[in-house]
Amino acid sequence: MNKNTLEKISLPISIVVAGAFIALAVIFTNGTGSKTSDPIAQNQPSLENVSKITKKDNVLGDPKAPITIVEYSDYECPFCKRFHDTMNQVMDKYGESGEVAWVYRHFPLDTLHPVKARAEAVVSECVAEIGGNDAFWQFSNRFFELTPSNNQTDLDVVIPQIIGELGLSQSEIDSCVESGRYDKEINDQITEAQQTGGRGTPWSIIILPDGTKYPINGAQPYEAIESLIELGLK
């Protein structure tokens, strides 16, 4: 199945058809996500390995929302760039009402986007530390607007530009980055992405009110995500 075909899938809001889509989302990932050849961290990945939301997480929306979407993302992934727009659309509809929370976790693919993706992940965490949760999301939105993706971002231009737009201190950000204090956290999130079954980006897990978890593989279209949310809200 090619990218154009998959992106045209539109699911009616029903348990049977939504379940069928979920199965398709697991199988058909070509053209909708960046794949990595990194080794899987454990032999039998499971969605149950997704960790609970903590104060360390970057969360858009109410952390206690009935539905949570945990995304493992790579700032240099073109499919993540596309899916970021989709998730903003989701939050425009379901975020302010408190129905959905979006949790952003890192899954830089070092084999595809060496150095840059991981460096950007670290910067984003330093932005969150210094500027707060809102600054993190402002940084992420602006970064995905500016990046050409696929390891082509000029970090010496784009990062300072966004830091300046946010009104943050570049020297404070640099000091935070150089400290290495977020290196382990990002490594842990990469491991978790792999332990939940992630093979590439974007890799997301939607958690419904009853605790049921479904994988969202690749840059699935808005209609597909909306159908799963509506399923959970019934």
C-alpha positions as CSV (number, residue, x, y, z in Angstrom):
1,M,0.0,0.0,0.0
2,N,1.5,3.3,-1.0
3,K,1.5,6.6,0.9
4,N,-1.3,8.2,-1.1
5,T,-3.6,5.3,-0.7
6,L,-3.1,5.0,3.1
7,E,-3.6,8.7,3.6
8,K,-7.0,8.6,1.9
9,I,-8.3,6.0,4.4
10,S,-11.3,7.5,6.2
11,L,-12.9,5.4,9.0
12,P,-16.5,5.6,10.1
13,I,-16.8,5.9,13.9
14,S,-17.6,2.3,14.9
15,I,-15.9,-0.2,17.0
16,V,-15.6,-2.9,14.3
17,V,-14.1,-0.6,11.6
18,A,-11.9,1.3,14.1
19,G,-10.5,-2.1,15.2
20,A,-9.8,-3.0,11.6
21,F,-8.0,0.3,11.1
22,I,-5.9,-0.4,14.2
23,A,-4.7,-3.7,12.7
24,L,-3.9,-1.9,9.4
25,A,-2.0,0.8,11.2
26,V,0.3,-1.8,12.7
27,I,0.9,-3.5,9.4
28,F,1.0,-0.7,6.8
29,T,3.8,1.7,7.7
30,N,5.6,2.1,4.4
31,G,5.5,5.8,3.4
32,T,4.0,7.0,6.7
33,G,7.0,6.9,9.0
34,S,10.8,6.8,9.3
35,K,12.1,3.4,10.2
36,T,15.2,2.7,12.2
37,S,17.5,-0.3,12.3
38,D,18.4,0.2,15.9
39,P,18.1,-3.0,18.0
40,I,14.9,-3.5,20.0
41,A,15.5,-3.1,23.7
42,Q,13.6,-6.2,24.7
43,N,12.5,-9.5,23.0
44,Q,8.8,-9.1,23.4
45,P,7.7,-5.5,23.1
46,S,4.3,-4.6,24.6
47,L,2.2,-1.5,24.7
48,E,1.9,-2.1,28.4
49,N,5.5,-0.9,28.7
50,V,4.4,2.7,28.2
51,S,5.1,4.6,31.4
52,K,2.6,6.8,33.3
53,I,2.7,10.5,32.8
54,T,4.9,12.3,35.3
55,K,5.9,15.9,36.0
56,K,8.9,15.3,33.8
57,D,6.7,14.8,30.7
58,N,5.9,17.5,28.2
59,V,2.1,17.5,28.1
60,L,-0.3,19.6,26.1
61,G,-3.8,19.5,27.5
62,D,-5.0,18.2,30.9
63,P,-2.7,15.4,32.1
64,K,-5.9,13.9,33.7
65,A,-7.8,13.8,30.4
66,P,-9.7,10.6,29.7
67,I,-7.7,10.0,26.6
68,T,-4.0,10.2,26.3
69,I,-1.9,10.1,23.1
70,V,1.8,9.4,23.8
71,E,3.9,10.2,20.8
72,Y,7.6,9.2,20.4
73,S,9.0,11.6,17.9
74,D,12.2,12.7,16.1
75,Y,12.6,16.4,15.3
76,E,14.3,15.5,12.0
77,C,11.7,13.1,10.7
78,P,9.6,14.5,7.9
79,F,6.7,12.2,8.9
80,C,6.9,13.6,12.4
81,K,6.7,17.1,11.0
82,R,3.4,16.1,9.2
83,F,2.0,14.2,12.2
84,H,2.8,17.2,14.4
85,D,0.3,19.3,12.4
86,T,-2.2,16.5,12.7
87,M,-1.8,16.4,16.5
88,N,-2.2,20.1,16.7
89,Q,-5.5,19.7,14.8
90,V,-6.5,17.0,17.3
91,M,-5.7,19.3,20.2
92,D,-7.6,22.2,18.7
93,K,-10.7,20.1,18.8
94,Y,-10.2,18.0,21.9
95,G,-7.6,19.8,24.0
96,E,-9.4,22.8,25.4
97,S,-12.4,20.6,26.3
98,G,-10.1,18.4,28.4
99,E,-10.8,15.3,26.5
100,V,-7.3,14.6,25.2
101,A,-3.8,15.0,26.5
102,W,-0.8,14.9,24.1
103,V,2.4,13.6,25.7
104,Y,5.6,14.2,23.6
105,R,8.5,11.8,24.2
106,H,11.7,11.5,22.3
107,F,12.7,8.9,19.8
108,P,15.6,10.3,17.7
109,L,16.7,7.9,15.1
110,D,20.5,8.1,15.2
111,T,21.0,5.8,12.2
112,L,18.9,8.1,10.0
113,H,19.4,11.5,11.6
114,P,22.8,11.3,13.3
115,V,23.7,14.0,15.8
116,K,21.0,16.6,14.9
117,A,17.9,14.8,16.0
118,R,19.3,14.0,19.4
119,A,20.8,17.5,19.8
120,E,17.4,19.0,19.1
121,A,15.7,16.7,21.6
122,V,18.2,17.9,24.3
123,V,17.6,21.6,23.4
124,S,13.8,21.1,23.6
125,E,14.2,19.7,27.2
126,C,16.4,22.6,28.2
127,V,13.8,25.0,26.7
128,A,11.2,23.3,28.9
129,E,13.4,23.6,32.0
130,I,14.1,27.2,31.5
131,G,11.0,28.5,29.8
132,G,8.4,26.0,31.1
133,N,5.9,23.7,29.4
134,D,4.4,26.3,27.2
135,A,7.8,27.2,25.9
136,F,8.5,23.6,25.0
137,W,5.4,23.4,22.8
138,Q,6.1,26.8,21.3
139,F,9.6,25.6,20.5
140,S,8.4,22.3,19.0
141,N,5.7,24.0,16.9
142,R,8.2,26.6,15.5
143,F,10.9,24.0,15.0
144,F,8.7,21.8,12.8
145,E,7.6,24.9,10.9
146,L,11.3,25.8,10.1
147,T,13.0,22.5,9.7
148,P,13.5,21.0,6.2
149,S,13.8,17.6,8.0
150,N,16.0,14.6,7.1
151,N,19.0,15.9,8.9
152,Q,19.2,19.1,6.8
153,T,18.4,21.6,9.6
154,D,21.0,24.2,10.1
155,L,21.2,24.1,13.9
156,D,23.4,27.2,14.1
157,V,20.7,29.2,12.5
158,V,17.4,27.6,13.5
159,I,18.0,27.0,17.2
160,P,19.2,30.5,18.0
161,Q,16.3,32.0,16.0
162,I,13.7,30.1,18.0
163,I,15.4,30.7,21.3
164,G,15.4,34.5,20.5
165,E,11.8,34.4,19.5
166,L,10.9,32.8,22.8
167,G,12.8,35.4,24.7
168,L,15.1,32.9,26.4
169,S,18.7,33.2,27.2
170,Q,20.9,31.4,24.7
171,S,23.7,31.1,27.2
172,E,21.4,29.4,29.7
173,I,20.3,27.0,27.0
174,D,23.9,26.3,26.0
175,S,24.9,25.7,29.6
176,C,22.0,23.3,30.1
177,V,22.8,21.4,26.9
178,E,26.5,21.1,27.8
179,S,25.6,19.7,31.3
180,G,24.3,16.5,29.7
181,R,21.6,16.2,32.4
182,Y,18.9,15.2,29.8
183,D,21.0,12.6,28.1
184,K,19.8,9.7,30.2
185,E,16.2,10.8,30.1
186,I,16.2,10.9,26.3
187,N,17.9,7.5,26.2
188,D,15.3,6.1,28.5
189,Q,12.5,7.4,26.2
190,I,14.2,5.8,23.2
191,T,14.3,2.5,25.1
192,E,10.7,2.8,26.1
193,A,9.6,3.5,22.5
194,Q,11.4,0.3,21.5
195,Q,10.0,-1.7,24.4
196,T,6.4,-0.6,23.4
197,G,7.0,-1.8,19.8
198,G,8.3,1.3,18.1
199,R,10.4,0.6,15.0
200,G,10.4,4.1,13.6
201,T,8.8,7.5,13.9
202,P,6.3,8.8,14.6
203,W,5.3,6.0,16.9
204,S,2.3,6.8,19.1
205,I,0.1,5.0,21.6
206,I,-3.5,6.1,22.3
207,I,-4.8,5.2,25.8
208,L,-8.5,5.1,26.1
209,P,-10.5,5.8,29.4
210,D,-10.7,2.1,30.2
211,G,-7.0,1.7,29.8
212,T,-7.1,0.0,26.4
213,K,-4.1,0.9,24.3
214,Y,-3.8,1.0,20.6
215,P,-0.7,1.7,18.4
216,I,-0.6,4.5,15.9
217,N,2.1,3.7,13.5
218,G,3.5,6.5,11.3
219,A,1.9,9.7,10.2
220,Q,-1.7,8.6,10.2
221,P,-4.3,11.1,8.9
222,Y,-6.4,13.2,11.2
223,E,-9.6,11.2,10.4
224,A,-8.0,8.0,11.7
225,I,-7.0,9.6,15.0
226,E,-10.4,11.3,15.3
227,S,-12.1,7.9,14.9
228,L,-10.1,6.3,17.7
229,I,-10.8,9.3,20.0
230,E,-14.5,9.2,19.3
231,L,-14.4,5.4,20.0
232,G,-12.9,6.1,23.4
233,L,-15.3,8.9,24.2
234,K,-18.4,6.7,23.6
